[in-house]
Amino acid sequence: MKLTSIRYLFLLLFTLGAACHTIAQTPDNTFVNGDLLPNSPELSGRGTYGVGVRTLKVVHKDQVDVLHMKEGKHPLYDRSLTLEIWYPARISASKPAMVTYESVLGRSNDPKRPLIPFTFMGRASRDAEPDVSGGAYPLVIVSHGYLGSRLLLTYLTENLASKGYVVVAIDHTESTYSDAAGFPSTLMNRALDDLFVLNEMARLSAKSSNTFVAGLLNADNTALVGYSMGGYGALNAVGAGYSPQAVKLFGQLAGGSTALEVRAMDSPAYKASLDPRIKAVVAFAPWGMERGFWDAAGLAGLTLPTLFVAGSKDDVSGYEKGIKAIYDGAVNADRYLLTYVNARHNVAPNPPPIASLQPGVSPDEYMHYAEPAWNEHRINNINQHFVTAFLGIHLKKMDYAKYLNLPETDAGGPWTGFKPRMSVGLEMRHALKP
């Protein structure tokens, strides 16, 4: 399909979407990421809380710099991380909550894909007053892919905040569009970044803390959400230790470095790092299994409830020998696998930005977000529904099991929460730990 045709269909979707009475409106009638299509499932909609958003910078001091070696040793460096935090907020009903997010297309390490700044709208209020009426809210930490940004899943982060969660998305240093660097940094730092941010949010949310999150969140009740390399890191953070083959491959990529050994299954330091404050994991298209980063022992170490989300044609992380193999091998976890039939790897991010359709922009920018056989807004609504159900069960003790305990396909009966005929193209597997 020609780019002009793609642009026409994309803009037509926005025009039709704005006309639907089920879709919330911005002041200029713009369809915003996460708004509801008419066929969205039951739990996709927003919750009762207003949503605030703030940006925060934190520094993880004295981390191993795996991208540089001197005389066979790694120097240490201070690893700065930018966080975007969405939270329940007090917002006037007479003033629609809107925010302008600033991001970039392209890759800083690819001259053929130069960085192109763009903005997009969201339904949150910048620096709004937190709503403390709900007490200390569960914490959700979100980790993007390689390359990506903390703003890659705003449809989901805003949605969860409206339902009474504090959601913290990380810009993983050396792994974003703006500061892309060598892949060993991503392999090494994903789980470490997640665990550090958990510790920082616990520290900053102490009632004695002079921060806007003081008393706002309960770090003892945390979930991790990761996409692609974010899923890779999230699984490792909670018990899926890396294999000897992963350590060997990392050494080949990082000039002989053995730094990844501390995240390997047989490392005492790894087992000591597992944090009981994390209660559940959502892993969108987690990378690594096809490359041997886990073996049977490592996958058996995953014991937390886990929701996997995958495309059956994923050509980045793999499906049968990739994501589904992780699901099958995580024998000690109560786990679900939601599969988008005929989808590839982009089952988690926002839809393609309008900026990706502009003349002169590399088609790769559009395809970085797009799914060839699925409507991305539809995927977003379905993700909102299932993540709401899964986290509602494990962080809020809500009676949402009926939304997850489904026939494998709709041929086995209607799916609870879906409008008639609207669960076609989806599969849901469920396996219980012994």
C-alpha positions as CSV (number, residue, x, y, z in Angstrom):
1,M,0.0,0.0,0.0
2,K,1.3,3.4,-0.9
3,L,2.2,5.9,1.9
4,T,-0.5,8.3,0.7
5,S,-3.1,5.5,1.0
6,I,-1.9,4.7,4.5
7,R,-2.1,8.3,5.5
8,Y,-5.6,8.5,4.1
9,L,-6.8,5.5,6.1
10,F,-5.1,6.6,9.3
11,L,-6.7,10.1,9.1
12,L,-10.0,8.5,8.2
13,L,-9.9,6.4,11.4
14,F,-9.3,9.6,13.4
15,T,-12.2,11.3,11.7
16,L,-14.6,8.4,12.2
17,G,-13.4,7.9,15.8
18,A,-14.1,11.5,16.7
19,A,-17.7,11.1,15.5
20,C,-18.4,8.1,17.8
21,H,-20.4,8.9,20.9
22,T,-18.4,6.3,22.9
23,I,-15.1,8.2,22.4
24,A,-14.1,10.9,24.9
25,Q,-13.4,14.2,23.2
26,T,-10.6,16.7,23.5
27,P,-11.5,20.4,23.2
28,D,-10.8,20.2,19.5
29,N,-12.5,16.7,19.0
30,T,-9.2,14.9,18.7
31,F,-9.0,11.1,19.2
32,V,-6.3,10.5,21.8
33,N,-4.3,7.3,22.4
34,G,-6.3,5.0,24.7
35,D,-9.7,6.5,23.9
36,L,-12.4,3.8,23.3
37,L,-13.4,2.4,20.0
38,P,-17.1,1.2,19.9
39,N,-16.0,-2.4,20.1
40,S,-13.7,-2.0,23.1
41,P,-14.0,-4.7,25.8
42,E,-15.7,-4.0,29.2
43,L,-12.7,-3.0,31.4
44,S,-11.0,-0.8,28.7
45,G,-12.5,2.4,29.9
46,R,-11.1,4.9,32.3
47,G,-11.6,4.7,36.0
48,T,-13.0,7.3,38.4
49,Y,-9.8,9.2,39.2
50,G,-8.4,12.2,37.5
51,V,-4.9,11.7,36.2
52,G,-1.9,13.9,37.0
53,V,1.6,13.5,35.4
54,R,5.0,14.7,36.4
55,T,8.6,14.1,35.2
56,L,11.3,13.2,37.7
57,K,15.0,12.5,37.4
58,V,16.8,10.0,39.6
59,V,20.5,8.9,39.6
60,H,21.7,5.3,40.2
61,K,25.2,5.9,41.4
62,D,28.3,3.8,40.9
63,Q,27.0,1.4,38.2
64,V,29.2,-0.8,36.1
65,D,29.8,0.8,32.7
66,V,29.7,-2.3,30.5
67,L,30.2,-0.2,27.3
68,H,33.8,0.8,28.3
69,M,36.6,-1.3,29.6
70,K,40.0,-0.2,30.8
71,E,42.7,-2.8,31.3
72,G,40.2,-5.5,31.5
73,K,38.0,-3.8,34.0
74,H,34.8,-1.8,33.8
75,P,34.8,1.8,35.2
76,L,31.8,2.9,37.3
77,Y,29.4,5.7,36.4
78,D,26.4,7.5,37.7
79,R,23.4,6.3,35.7
80,S,20.8,9.1,35.3
81,L,17.2,8.0,34.6
82,T,14.2,10.1,33.6
83,L,10.9,8.9,34.9
84,E,7.4,9.9,33.9
85,I,4.9,9.4,36.7
86,W,1.1,9.2,36.3
87,Y,-1.0,9.2,39.5
88,P,-4.6,9.8,40.7
89,A,-5.1,13.6,40.9
90,R,-7.6,16.2,41.9
91,I,-8.8,17.8,38.7
92,S,-11.7,20.2,38.2
93,A,-14.6,18.7,36.3
94,S,-15.1,21.9,34.4
95,K,-11.6,21.8,32.9
96,P,-10.7,18.8,30.6
97,A,-7.4,17.3,31.6
98,M,-5.0,17.5,28.6
99,V,-1.3,17.2,28.4
100,T,1.2,17.6,25.5
101,Y,3.9,14.9,25.5
102,E,7.2,15.6,23.7
103,S,9.0,12.7,22.0
104,V,11.1,12.0,19.0
105,L,11.1,9.7,15.9
106,G,14.3,8.2,14.7
107,R,17.4,6.8,16.3
108,S,20.4,8.8,17.5
109,N,22.7,6.0,16.4
110,D,21.4,5.7,12.8
111,P,22.2,8.5,10.3
112,K,19.4,7.2,8.0
113,R,16.8,7.8,10.7
114,P,17.6,11.2,12.1
115,L,15.8,12.4,15.3
116,I,12.6,14.2,14.5
117,P,10.8,15.9,17.5
118,F,7.1,15.6,17.6
119,T,4.3,16.1,20.2
120,F,1.1,14.2,20.9
121,M,-1.8,14.7,23.3
122,G,-2.8,12.8,26.4
123,R,-5.5,12.9,28.9
124,A,-3.7,14.0,32.1
125,S,-2.9,17.2,33.9
126,R,0.7,18.3,34.2
127,D,1.7,18.7,37.9
128,A,-1.8,18.3,39.2
129,E,-2.4,17.9,42.9
130,P,-2.4,14.3,44.0
131,D,-5.6,12.7,45.1
132,V,-4.9,11.1,48.5
133,S,-8.5,10.0,49.1
134,G,-7.6,6.5,48.0
135,G,-4.8,6.0,50.5
136,A,-1.5,4.5,49.3
137,Y,-2.0,3.2,45.7
138,P,-0.3,0.2,44.2
139,L,2.8,0.9,42.2
140,V,3.3,-0.1,38.6
141,I,6.7,0.2,36.9
142,V,6.8,0.3,33.1
143,S,9.8,-0.5,31.0
144,H,10.0,0.2,27.2
145,G,11.7,-1.7,24.4
146,Y,15.0,-1.1,22.6
147,L,14.8,1.5,21.3
148,G,11.9,3.3,23.0
149,S,11.0,5.9,25.6
150,R,9.0,6.3,28.8
151,L,6.1,7.7,26.7
152,L,5.7,4.6,24.5
153,L,2.6,3.2,26.3
154,T,0.8,6.4,27.4
155,Y,-2.6,4.8,26.5
156,L,-2.0,2.2,29.2
157,T,-0.2,4.4,31.8
158,E,-2.9,7.0,31.9
159,N,-5.6,4.4,32.0
160,L,-4.1,2.6,35.0
161,A,-3.6,5.8,36.9
162,S,-7.3,6.6,36.4
163,K,-8.0,3.3,38.1
164,G,-6.0,4.0,41.3
165,Y,-2.4,3.1,40.5
166,V,0.8,5.2,40.6
167,V,2.5,4.3,37.3
168,V,6.2,5.1,36.8
169,A,7.7,4.7,33.3
170,I,11.4,4.7,32.9
171,D,13.6,6.2,30.2
172,H,16.3,3.5,30.2
173,T,19.6,5.4,29.6
174,E,21.5,4.3,26.5
175,S,18.3,2.6,25.3
176,T,16.1,5.4,24.1
177,Y,15.6,7.0,20.7
178,S,17.6,10.0,21.9
179,D,20.6,8.3,23.4
180,A,20.9,4.9,21.8
181,A,24.2,3.2,22.7
182,G,25.6,-0.3,22.6
183,F,23.2,-3.2,23.2
184,P,25.2,-4.7,26.1
185,S,24.0,-1.7,28.2
186,T,20.4,-2.8,27.6
187,L,21.2,-6.4,28.3
188,M,22.8,-5.5,31.6
189,N,20.8,-2.7,33.0
190,R,17.1,-3.5,32.4
191,A,16.4,-5.5,35.6
192,L,18.8,-3.3,37.6
193,D,16.9,-0.1,36.5
194,D,13.6,-1.7,37.5
195,L,14.8,-2.6,41.0
196,F,16.5,0.7,41.5
197,V,13.3,2.6,40.6
198,L,11.3,0.4,43.0
199,N,13.7,1.4,45.8
200,E,13.6,5.0,44.8
201,M,9.8,5.2,44.8
202,A,9.8,3.5,48.2
203,R,12.2,6.0,49.5
204,L,10.4,9.0,47.9
205,S,7.0,7.9,49.0
206,A,7.9,7.7,52.7
207,K,5.5,9.9,54.7
208,S,8.4,11.9,55.9
209,S,9.6,12.6,52.4
210,N,9.2,16.1,51.0
211,T,8.0,15.0,47.6
212,F,4.7,14.9,45.8
213,V,4.5,11.1,46.1
214,A,4.9,11.1,49.9
215,G,2.3,8.7,51.2
216,L,0.8,8.3,47.7
217,L,2.0,4.8,46.8
218,N,2.6,1.5,48.4
219,A,5.9,0.1,47.1
220,D,5.2,-3.2,49.0
221,N,2.4,-3.8,46.4
222,T,4.2,-3.4,43.0
223,A,3.8,-4.8,39.5
224,L,6.3,-4.7,36.6
225,V,5.1,-4.1,33.1
226,G,7.7,-4.6,30.3
227,Y,7.7,-4.6,26.5
228,S,10.3,-6.4,24.4
229,M,13.6,-5.7,26.1
230,G,11.5,-4.3,29.0
231,G,9.8,-7.7,29.2
232,Y,13.3,-9.4,29.1
233,G,14.4,-7.2,32.1
234,A,11.1,-7.6,34.1
235,L,11.2,-11.4,33.9
236,N,14.8,-11.4,35.1
237,A,14.0,-8.9,37.9
238,V,11.5,-11.4,39.5
239,G,13.2,-14.8,39.2
240,A,13.9,-15.8,35.7
241,G,17.7,-15.9,36.0
242,Y,19.8,-15.9,32.8
243,S,21.4,-19.0,31.5
244,P,25.2,-19.8,31.1
245,Q,24.6,-19.3,27.3
246,A,23.4,-15.8,28.0
247,V,26.4,-14.9,30.0
248,K,28.6,-16.3,27.2
249,L,26.8,-14.3,24.5
250,F,27.0,-11.2,26.6
251,G,30.7,-11.6,26.9
252,Q,31.1,-11.9,23.1
253,L,29.1,-8.7,22.7
254,A,30.8,-6.8,25.5
255,G,34.5,-7.5,24.8
256,G,34.8,-10.4,27.2
257,S,32.9,-8.9,30.0
258,T,31.5,-11.2,32.7
259,A,29.3,-8.5,34.2
260,L,26.0,-10.3,33.4
261,E,27.0,-13.2,35.7
262,V,25.3,-11.3,38.6
263,R,21.9,-11.7,36.9
264,A,22.5,-15.4,36.1
265,M,20.3,-18.1,37.7
266,D,23.3,-19.8,39.5
267,S,24.5,-16.6,41.1
268,P,24.0,-16.2,44.8
269,A,24.0,-12.4,44.3
270,Y,21.1,-12.8,41.8
271,K,18.9,-14.8,44.1
272,A,19.6,-12.3,46.9
273,S,18.4,-9.5,44.7
274,L,14.8,-10.8,44.2
275,D,12.4,-8.4,45.8
276,P,9.2,-9.7,47.6
277,R,7.5,-6.3,47.1
278,I,6.9,-7.2,43.4
279,K,3.6,-9.2,43.2
280,A,2.9,-9.6,39.5
281,V,4.4,-9.1,36.0
282,V,3.0,-8.2,32.6
283,A,5.4,-9.1,29.8
284,F,4.6,-7.8,26.3
285,A,6.5,-9.7,23.7
286,P,9.5,-10.4,25.9
287,W,12.8,-10.8,24.0
288,G,15.6,-13.3,24.7
289,M,14.3,-16.9,24.6
290,E,15.2,-17.6,20.9
291,R,18.8,-16.4,21.7
292,G,19.1,-18.8,24.7
293,F,18.9,-16.2,27.5
294,W,16.8,-18.7,29.5
295,D,17.0,-22.4,30.0
296,A,14.7,-24.7,32.0
297,A,16.2,-23.8,35.3
298,G,15.9,-20.1,34.7
299,L,12.3,-20.2,33.6
300,A,11.4,-22.4,36.6
301,G,12.6,-19.6,38.8
302,L,9.7,-17.5,37.7
303,T,7.1,-17.9,40.4
304,L,5.0,-14.7,40.3
305,P,1.7,-14.5,38.5
306,T,2.5,-13.4,34.9
307,L,0.5,-12.2,32.0
308,F,2.3,-12.7,28.7
309,V,1.0,-10.8,25.6
310,A,2.3,-11.8,22.2
311,G,1.7,-11.8,18.4
312,S,1.6,-15.2,16.8
313,K,3.9,-13.9,14.0
314,D,6.4,-12.1,16.2
315,D,9.6,-11.9,14.1
316,V,11.6,-10.1,16.8
317,S,11.1,-12.1,20.0
318,G,9.7,-15.2,18.2
319,Y,6.5,-16.9,19.2
320,E,6.7,-20.7,19.3
321,K,10.3,-20.8,20.3
322,G,10.2,-17.4,21.9
323,I,7.4,-16.0,24.0
324,K,5.2,-19.2,24.0
325,A,8.3,-21.2,25.0
326,I,8.8,-18.8,28.0
327,Y,5.1,-19.3,28.9
328,D,5.4,-23.1,28.6
329,G,8.7,-23.2,30.6
330,A,7.6,-21.0,33.5
331,V,6.2,-24.1,35.2
332,N,6.1,-22.6,38.7
333,A,4.1,-19.5,37.9
334,D,0.3,-19.0,37.6
335,R,0.4,-17.6,34.1
336,Y,-1.6,-16.4,31.1
337,L,-0.7,-16.0,27.4
338,L,-2.8,-13.6,25.4
339,T,-2.1,-14.0,21.7
340,Y,-3.0,-11.7,18.9
341,V,-3.3,-14.1,15.9
342,N,-1.2,-12.8,12.9
343,A,0.3,-9.9,14.9
344,R,4.0,-9.4,14.9
345,H,6.0,-7.6,17.6
346,N,4.2,-4.3,18.1
347,V,1.5,-5.5,20.4
348,A,2.3,-3.0,23.2
349,P,3.0,0.6,22.1
350,N,0.9,3.6,21.2
351,P,-0.4,3.7,17.6
352,P,1.9,5.2,15.0
353,P,2.3,9.0,15.6
354,I,0.8,11.2,12.9
355,A,4.3,12.7,12.6
356,S,5.4,9.3,11.2
357,L,3.2,9.9,8.1
358,Q,4.8,13.2,7.1
359,P,6.6,13.5,3.8
360,G,10.3,12.7,4.0
361,V,10.0,10.7,7.1
362,S,11.5,7.2,6.9
363,P,8.8,4.5,6.6
364,D,10.6,2.7,9.4
365,E,9.2,5.2,11.8
366,Y,5.6,4.2,11.0
367,M,6.4,0.5,11.0
368,H,8.2,0.8,14.4
369,Y,4.7,1.2,15.9
370,A,2.4,-0.4,13.3
371,E,0.9,-3.9,13.1
372,P,0.2,-5.1,9.5
373,A,-3.0,-7.2,10.4
374,W,-4.4,-5.3,13.4
375,N,-5.8,-1.9,14.2
376,E,-3.4,-0.5,16.8
377,H,-6.2,1.4,18.7
378,R,-8.0,-1.9,19.0
379,I,-4.9,-3.6,20.4
380,N,-4.6,-0.8,22.9
381,N,-8.2,-1.2,24.1
382,I,-7.8,-4.9,24.5
383,N,-4.6,-4.5,26.5
384,Q,-6.3,-1.9,28.7
385,H,-9.0,-4.5,29.4
386,F,-6.7,-7.5,30.2
387,V,-4.1,-5.6,32.2
388,T,-6.9,-4.0,34.3
389,A,-8.2,-7.4,35.0
390,F,-4.8,-9.0,35.8
391,L,-3.5,-6.2,38.0
392,G,-6.9,-5.8,39.6
393,I,-6.7,-9.4,40.8
394,H,-3.1,-9.3,42.0
395,L,-2.7,-5.8,43.3
396,K,-6.2,-4.9,44.4
397,K,-7.8,-8.3,45.2
398,M,-10.7,-7.6,42.8
399,D,-13.0,-10.3,41.6
400,Y,-11.9,-10.2,37.9
401,A,-11.0,-13.8,37.3
402,K,-13.9,-14.3,34.9
403,Y,-12.3,-11.8,32.5
404,L,-9.1,-14.0,32.3
405,N,-10.4,-17.6,32.7
406,L,-11.7,-17.9,29.2
407,P,-12.0,-20.5,26.5
408,E,-8.8,-20.6,24.4
409,T,-10.6,-19.1,21.5
410,D,-14.2,-17.8,21.1
411,A,-15.0,-21.1,19.3
412,G,-15.2,-22.5,22.8
413,G,-17.8,-19.9,23.8
414,P,-18.2,-16.2,24.2
415,W,-15.5,-14.3,26.0
416,T,-16.6,-12.5,29.2
417,G,-16.3,-8.7,28.8
418,F,-16.3,-8.7,25.0
419,K,-19.2,-7.6,22.7
420,P,-20.6,-10.4,20.5
421,R,-18.3,-11.4,17.7
422,M,-15.6,-9.1,18.9
423,S,-13.1,-11.6,20.4
424,V,-12.2,-13.1,17.0
425,G,-8.4,-13.3,16.3
426,L,-7.5,-13.7,20.0
427,E,-6.3,-16.7,22.0
428,M,-6.0,-17.0,25.7
429,R,-4.0,-19.8,27.4
430,H,-3.9,-20.3,31.2
431,A,-1.6,-22.6,33.2
432,L,-1.5,-23.0,37.0
433,K,1.6,-23.6,39.0
434,P,1.7,-27.0,40.7
